[in-house]
């Protein structure tokens, strides 16, 4: 009579042991999951904390840059000739600065007016002449042929615009020269002219295709269709979308051009890099200034021998050349600058590009980016 009861008791104990082991396994799995979620949450919070701290340091660097630029502005107000050049405090090479929280920060200020402003490409030059489109050139030829056939004098016909002093505005000529002065990425003259027309067509608001340019039809029926901007560039990175632009040319050109200021600005001849300095040449020249001449001019401006636009244009390198079209685009003062700052905390790096606009009273950040400008 007692044997079945003993067997039932042992079965119950075995079932209880299995249930206990299942509960233990479930609790262990739950603990592992909770630990994993806690670890991920802790890491996420830590990353966010250090990211925000790095951003605070970068904003501090921006404020420091504004202070330095305002100090320079006050010094210029007391100077006999106000100028911004590479010998000033704001233009010195960056020095890494150790942070109390561990890590480092560095930043440098660049003169955006030392770069070629792409948004001036579509502006009409003095005299109202713009780069012709293909239809205008064809119409001029047809008119000339009709007048010849009718024995009419041709001096009243539309003159072909192959003359470089008429076909291009001053900024377009500078870009053509610059594209030929990019070192290993330099383009031949014909390719530089074609790419300049394509960039101009990409920016201008009309739908008229320039001689070697590209308008809506060229982009709409490409392998991957899209449309040109037909407005001022908001970022130099938009050049990637221009027909004919290659990666090597873009990489070499991007640090030398700018989309700022959004309003008309002049090129600072005292701060522009050597390739941009080579783009300064006579109105009738589409070739860049010889490299040896540009290096000599660079030395002269660093030594203070060239301190004004008049000093530069009076140099023998430009003797006998007309500079009237280019001169209004040159200056020795700047109001637009770029802060390039980096902060690293606990092996985590954060970057800031900040466009700074300096006025008489203050310097303000008008644009910030953690990627390309």
C-alpha positions as CSV (number, residue, x, y, z in Angstrom):
1,X,0.0,0.0,0.0
2,X,2.9,2.4,0.7
3,X,4.9,1.7,-2.4
4,X,2.8,3.7,-4.9
5,X,2.8,6.7,-2.5
6,X,6.6,6.7,-2.4
7,X,6.8,6.6,-6.2
8,X,4.4,9.5,-6.5
9,X,6.4,11.6,-4.0
10,X,9.6,11.0,-5.9
11,X,8.0,12.1,-9.2
12,X,6.7,15.2,-7.6
13,X,10.1,16.0,-6.2
14,X,11.6,15.5,-9.7
15,X,9.0,17.8,-11.3
16,X,9.7,20.4,-8.7
17,X,13.4,20.2,-9.5
18,X,12.8,20.6,-13.2
19,X,10.6,23.6,-12.6
20,X,13.2,25.2,-10.3
21,X,15.9,24.7,-12.9
22,X,13.6,26.3,-15.6
23,X,13.0,29.3,-13.3
24,X,16.7,29.6,-12.7
25,X,17.4,29.4,-16.4
26,X,14.8,32.1,-17.1
27,X,16.1,34.4,-14.3
28,X,19.7,33.9,-15.6
29,X,18.6,34.7,-19.2
30,X,16.7,37.8,-17.9
31,X,19.8,38.9,-15.9
32,X,22.0,38.6,-18.9
33,X,19.5,40.6,-21.0
34,X,19.2,43.3,-18.3
35,X,23.0,43.5,-18.0
36,X,23.4,43.8,-21.8
37,X,20.7,46.5,-21.9
38,X,22.3,48.3,-19.0
39,X,25.8,48.2,-20.6
40,X,24.4,49.5,-23.9
41,X,22.5,52.3,-22.1
42,X,25.6,53.2,-20.1
43,X,27.8,53.3,-23.2
44,X,25.2,55.3,-25.1
45,X,24.9,57.8,-22.3
46,X,28.7,58.0,-22.0
47,X,29.1,58.6,-25.7
48,X,26.4,61.3,-25.6
49,X,28.0,63.0,-22.6
50,X,31.4,63.2,-24.2
51,X,29.9,64.2,-27.5
52,X,28.1,67.1,-25.9
53,X,31.2,68.0,-23.9
54,X,33.3,68.0,-27.1
55,X,30.7,70.2,-28.8
56,X,30.8,72.6,-25.8
57,X,34.6,72.9,-26.3
58,X,34.1,73.6,-30.0
59,X,31.6,76.3,-29.3
60,X,34.2,77.7,-26.9
61,X,36.8,77.6,-29.7
62,X,34.3,79.5,-31.9
63,X,33.9,82.2,-29.2
64,X,37.7,82.4,-28.9
65,X,38.1,82.9,-32.6
66,X,35.5,85.7,-32.6
67,X,37.5,87.4,-29.8
68,X,40.7,87.1,-31.8
69,X,39.1,88.5,-34.9
70,X,37.6,91.4,-33.0
71,X,40.9,92.2,-31.4
72,X,42.4,92.3,-34.9
73,X,39.6,94.6,-36.1
74,X,40.4,97.0,-33.3
75,X,44.1,96.9,-34.2
76,X,43.2,97.6,-37.8
77,X,41.1,100.6,-36.8
78,X,44.3,102.2,-35.2
79,X,46.5,101.3,-38.1
80,X,47.5,103.7,-40.9
81,X,46.4,101.1,-43.5
82,X,43.9,98.5,-42.4
83,X,44.7,95.1,-43.9
84,X,44.4,91.4,-43.1
85,X,47.4,89.3,-43.9
86,X,49.1,86.0,-43.0
87,X,51.4,87.6,-40.4
88,X,48.5,88.4,-38.0
89,X,47.7,86.4,-34.9
90,X,44.5,84.8,-36.2
91,X,46.4,83.4,-39.2
92,X,49.0,81.4,-37.3
93,X,49.3,77.6,-37.6
94,X,47.1,75.6,-35.1
95,X,48.6,74.4,-31.8
96,X,46.9,71.5,-29.9
97,X,45.5,72.5,-26.6
98,X,45.2,70.0,-23.7
99,X,41.8,69.7,-22.1
100,X,41.1,69.3,-18.4
101,X,38.7,66.4,-19.1
102,X,41.4,64.6,-21.0
103,X,42.2,64.8,-24.7
104,X,43.0,67.8,-26.8
105,X,41.5,70.5,-29.0
106,X,43.0,72.5,-31.9
107,X,41.6,75.1,-34.3
108,X,42.7,77.4,-37.1
109,X,41.2,80.4,-38.8
110,X,41.2,80.7,-42.6
111,X,40.3,83.7,-44.6
112,X,37.3,82.8,-46.9
113,X,38.0,85.9,-48.9
114,X,41.3,84.4,-49.8
115,X,39.4,81.9,-51.9
116,X,37.7,82.3,-55.2
117,X,34.0,83.0,-54.8
118,X,32.1,80.7,-57.2
119,X,28.9,82.6,-56.9
120,X,30.4,85.5,-58.8
121,X,30.7,83.3,-61.9
122,X,27.2,84.1,-63.1
123,X,27.4,87.9,-62.6
124,X,27.4,90.2,-65.6
125,X,30.7,91.9,-66.1
126,X,31.0,95.6,-66.7
127,X,29.6,96.5,-70.1
128,X,26.8,93.9,-69.8
129,X,28.7,91.1,-71.6
130,X,28.2,87.6,-70.4
131,X,29.5,84.3,-71.5
132,X,27.5,83.4,-74.8
133,X,25.4,80.4,-75.2
134,X,25.6,78.1,-78.2
135,X,22.4,79.6,-79.9
136,X,23.8,83.2,-79.7
137,X,27.0,82.1,-81.4
138,X,25.1,80.3,-84.1
139,X,22.8,83.3,-84.7
140,X,25.8,85.6,-84.9
141,X,27.3,83.4,-87.6
142,X,24.0,83.2,-89.5
143,X,23.6,87.0,-89.5
144,X,27.1,87.5,-90.8
145,X,26.5,85.0,-93.6
146,X,23.2,86.7,-94.6
147,X,24.8,90.1,-94.7
148,X,27.7,88.8,-96.8
149,X,25.3,87.2,-99.3
150,X,23.4,90.5,-99.7
151,X,26.7,92.6,-100.0
152,X,25.8,94.5,-96.8
153,X,28.5,95.9,-94.5
154,X,29.1,93.5,-91.5
155,X,30.2,96.1,-88.9
156,X,26.7,96.2,-87.6
157,X,26.4,92.5,-87.0
158,X,26.9,90.9,-83.6
159,X,30.6,90.3,-83.2
160,X,31.7,86.8,-82.3
161,X,32.7,86.6,-78.6
162,X,35.9,84.6,-79.0
163,X,37.9,87.5,-77.6
164,X,38.7,86.5,-74.0
165,X,38.2,90.0,-72.9
166,X,34.6,89.9,-74.0
167,X,33.6,86.2,-73.7
168,X,34.3,85.8,-70.0
169,X,33.8,87.9,-66.9
170,X,36.7,88.4,-64.5
171,X,35.7,85.6,-62.1
172,X,35.3,83.1,-64.9
173,X,38.8,83.9,-66.2
174,X,40.2,83.5,-62.7
175,X,38.5,80.0,-62.4
176,X,39.9,79.0,-65.8
177,X,43.4,80.0,-64.7
178,X,42.9,78.3,-61.3
179,X,41.9,75.0,-63.0
180,X,45.2,75.1,-64.8
181,X,47.2,75.6,-61.5
182,X,46.0,72.6,-59.4
183,X,49.3,70.7,-59.5
184,X,48.8,67.1,-60.5
185,X,45.0,67.7,-61.0
186,X,45.5,70.6,-63.4
187,X,43.4,70.7,-66.6
188,X,44.4,71.8,-70.1
189,X,43.1,75.2,-71.2
190,X,40.2,73.7,-73.3
191,X,39.0,71.5,-70.5
192,X,39.3,74.3,-68.0
193,X,37.2,76.5,-70.2
194,X,34.5,73.8,-70.7
195,X,34.3,73.1,-66.9
196,X,34.1,76.8,-66.1
197,X,31.1,77.1,-68.5
198,X,29.5,74.0,-66.9
199,X,29.9,75.4,-63.4
200,X,28.5,78.8,-64.5
201,X,25.5,77.1,-66.2
202,X,24.9,75.1,-63.0
203,X,24.7,78.3,-61.0
204,X,23.0,80.9,-63.2
205,X,19.2,81.2,-63.1
206,X,18.6,81.0,-66.9
207,X,18.0,77.9,-69.0
208,X,20.4,79.0,-71.8
209,X,23.2,76.6,-72.5
210,X,26.6,78.2,-72.9
211,X,28.9,77.2,-75.6
212,X,30.4,74.2,-73.7
213,X,28.1,74.4,-70.7
214,X,25.3,72.1,-69.5
215,X,21.8,73.0,-68.7
216,X,18.6,71.1,-67.6
217,X,18.5,68.8,-70.7
218,X,22.1,67.6,-70.1
219,X,21.3,66.6,-66.5
220,X,17.7,65.3,-67.0
221,X,18.7,62.7,-69.5
222,X,21.9,61.5,-67.8
223,X,22.2,57.9,-66.5
224,X,21.1,59.1,-63.1
225,X,18.8,62.1,-63.9
226,X,18.8,65.2,-61.7
227,X,18.5,69.0,-62.3
228,X,21.1,71.8,-62.0
229,X,20.8,74.2,-59.0
230,X,20.2,77.3,-61.1
231,X,20.9,79.4,-58.0
232,X,23.8,80.5,-55.9
233,X,25.7,77.7,-54.4
234,X,25.0,77.0,-50.7
235,X,28.0,74.6,-50.4
236,X,31.2,74.0,-52.4
237,X,30.3,70.3,-52.2
238,X,27.6,71.0,-54.9
239,X,30.5,71.1,-57.4
240,X,30.4,67.3,-57.3
241,X,27.1,67.4,-59.2
242,X,28.5,69.6,-62.1
243,X,28.9,67.8,-65.4
244,X,32.5,67.2,-66.2
245,X,33.7,67.5,-62.5
246,X,36.0,64.6,-61.5
247,X,37.0,63.6,-58.0
248,X,40.7,64.5,-58.4
249,X,39.8,68.0,-59.6
250,X,37.2,68.5,-56.9
251,X,39.6,67.4,-54.2
252,X,42.2,69.9,-55.4
253,X,39.8,72.7,-56.1
254,X,37.6,72.6,-53.0
255,X,40.1,74.1,-50.5
256,X,40.6,77.0,-52.9
257,X,37.0,78.1,-53.6
258,X,34.1,79.2,-51.5
259,X,30.4,79.9,-51.6
260,X,30.8,82.6,-49.0
261,X,30.1,85.4,-48.6
262,X,26.7,85.1,-50.1
263,X,26.8,88.7,-51.0
264,X,29.5,90.1,-53.3
265,X,32.9,89.9,-51.8
266,X,36.4,90.7,-53.0
267,X,39.5,88.5,-53.1
268,X,42.1,89.3,-50.4
269,X,45.5,89.3,-52.3
270,X,47.4,89.1,-49.0
271,X,45.9,85.9,-47.8
272,X,45.0,83.9,-50.9
273,X,46.9,80.6,-51.4
274,X,49.6,80.3,-54.1
275,X,47.3,78.6,-56.7
276,X,44.7,81.4,-56.2
277,X,47.4,84.0,-56.5
278,X,48.3,82.4,-59.9
279,X,44.8,83.0,-61.0
280,X,45.4,86.8,-60.8
281,X,46.6,87.8,-64.3
282,X,45.9,90.3,-67.1
283,X,42.4,90.7,-68.5
284,X,43.5,89.3,-71.8
285,X,45.2,86.2,-70.3
286,X,43.5,82.8,-69.8
287,X,46.8,81.1,-68.7
288,X,47.7,81.3,-65.0
289,X,50.6,83.4,-63.8
290,X,53.9,81.5,-64.0
291,X,54.6,79.6,-60.8
292,X,58.0,81.2,-60.3
293,X,56.4,84.7,-60.6
294,X,53.6,83.7,-58.1
295,X,56.3,82.5,-55.6
296,X,58.2,85.8,-56.0
297,X,55.0,87.8,-55.3
298,X,54.2,85.5,-52.3
299,X,57.6,86.3,-50.9
300,X,57.1,90.0,-51.5
301,X,53.8,90.1,-49.7
302,X,55.1,88.1,-46.7
303,X,58.0,90.6,-46.4
304,X,55.6,93.6,-46.6
305,X,56.8,94.8,-50.0
306,X,53.3,94.3,-51.4
307,X,50.7,95.8,-49.0
308,X,48.0,97.2,-51.3
309,X,46.3,96.2,-54.6
310,X,48.1,99.0,-56.3
311,X,51.5,97.5,-55.2
312,X,50.5,94.1,-56.7
313,X,49.3,95.5,-60.0
314,X,52.4,97.7,-60.4
315,X,54.6,94.6,-60.3
316,X,56.6,93.9,-63.4
317,X,54.8,90.6,-63.8
318,X,51.7,92.6,-65.0
319,X,53.6,95.2,-67.0
320,X,51.8,96.2,-70.2
321,X,48.6,94.2,-69.3
322,X,45.2,95.6,-68.8
323,X,43.9,94.9,-65.2
324,X,40.8,97.1,-65.3
325,X,38.3,94.2,-65.3
326,X,40.1,92.4,-62.5
327,X,41.0,95.2,-60.2
328,X,37.5,95.8,-58.7
329,X,37.5,92.2,-57.5
330,X,40.7,92.6,-55.4
331,X,41.2,93.9,-51.8
332,X,43.4,93.7,-48.8
333,X,40.6,93.5,-46.2
334,X,38.4,90.5,-45.2
335,X,35.2,90.2,-43.3
336,X,34.5,86.4,-43.8
337,X,36.5,83.7,-42.1
338,X,36.4,80.0,-41.5
339,X,37.1,78.3,-38.2
340,X,38.3,74.7,-38.6
341,X,38.3,73.2,-35.1
342,X,38.7,69.6,-33.7
343,X,38.1,68.3,-30.2
344,X,39.0,64.8,-29.0
345,X,37.8,63.3,-25.8
346,X,38.4,59.7,-24.7
347,X,39.5,58.8,-28.2
348,X,36.3,60.3,-29.6
349,X,36.8,63.1,-32.1
350,X,34.3,65.8,-33.2
351,X,34.8,68.4,-35.9
352,X,33.4,71.8,-36.5
353,X,33.5,74.1,-39.6
354,X,32.1,77.5,-38.6
355,X,31.7,80.4,-41.0
356,X,32.4,83.7,-39.2
357,X,31.2,87.1,-40.4
358,X,33.1,90.1,-38.8
359,X,31.4,93.5,-38.6
360,X,32.6,96.6,-36.9
361,X,31.0,95.7,-33.6
362,X,31.1,91.9,-33.4
363,X,31.9,88.6,-35.1
364,X,29.0,86.1,-35.4
365,X,28.8,82.6,-36.7
366,X,26.4,82.5,-39.7
367,X,26.8,78.8,-40.6
368,X,28.0,75.6,-38.8
369,X,28.8,72.2,-40.3
370,X,30.4,69.0,-39.1
371,X,31.0,67.9,-42.7
372,X,31.9,69.7,-45.9
373,X,31.1,73.4,-46.4
